Amino acid sequence: MSSDLNWFKSSYSSGQGGECLEIALTPTTIHIRDSKTPTAPTLTLTPTTWSAFLDSLRPAGRPAGHPA
């Protein structure tokens, strides 16, 4: 299944160090993998869990889509 997904990196990723997470989205799942080892197992989350994870990283009061 991993090969059928459209993987992308953050626009904030420089791409030089190879130390990036890649994300693939489907209507029901968020897939996360290490760009250095794309054939390794992936982390799969529901959109609700992914959103809660991102919210936990965001400083209080900062809206989504704005870097800290």
C-alpha positions as CSV (number, residue, x, y, z in Angstrom):
1,M,0.0,0.0,0.0
2,S,2.8,2.4,0.8
3,S,3.8,2.5,-2.9
4,D,0.3,3.5,-3.9
5,L,0.4,6.7,-1.8
6,N,1.4,10.2,-2.8
7,W,4.1,11.1,-0.3
8,F,5.2,14.7,0.3
9,K,7.5,16.7,2.6
10,S,6.9,20.0,4.3
11,S,7.7,23.2,2.3
12,Y,9.9,24.1,5.4
13,S,12.1,21.0,4.7
14,S,15.4,22.0,3.1
15,G,15.9,18.5,1.7
16,Q,19.6,18.7,2.2
17,G,20.1,16.6,5.3
18,G,17.7,13.9,4.4
19,E,16.2,14.0,7.9
20,C,12.6,14.6,7.0
21,L,9.2,13.1,7.6
22,E,7.1,12.4,4.6
23,I,3.3,12.4,4.8
24,A,0.7,10.8,2.6
25,L,-3.0,11.5,3.0
26,T,-6.1,9.5,2.3
27,P,-9.7,10.3,3.2
28,T,-9.4,8.1,6.3
29,T,-5.7,7.9,7.3
30,I,-2.6,10.0,7.6
31,H,0.6,8.0,6.8
32,I,4.0,9.1,8.2
33,R,7.4,7.8,7.2
34,D,11.1,8.6,7.5
35,S,12.4,10.0,4.2
36,K,15.8,8.2,4.8
37,T,14.1,4.8,4.9
38,P,11.0,4.9,2.8
39,T,10.6,1.1,2.8
40,A,10.5,0.9,6.6
41,P,7.2,0.6,8.4
42,T,5.0,3.7,8.5
43,L,3.0,5.3,11.3
44,T,-0.7,5.5,10.4
45,L,-3.1,7.8,12.2
46,T,-6.7,8.9,11.9
47,P,-7.3,12.5,10.8
48,T,-8.6,13.2,14.3
49,T,-5.5,11.9,16.0
50,W,-3.2,13.7,13.5
51,S,-5.0,17.0,14.2
52,A,-4.8,16.5,18.0
53,F,-1.0,15.8,17.6
54,L,-0.5,19.0,15.6
55,D,-2.5,21.0,18.0
56,S,-0.3,19.7,20.9
57,L,2.7,21.1,19.1
58,R,1.2,24.5,18.3
59,P,1.8,27.3,20.8
60,A,-1.4,28.4,22.6
61,G,-3.3,30.9,20.6
62,R,-1.4,30.4,17.3
63,P,-3.7,29.4,14.4
64,A,-3.0,26.5,12.2
65,G,-0.8,27.2,9.1
66,H,1.4,29.8,10.9
67,P,5.0,28.7,11.9
68,A,5.9,29.2,15.5
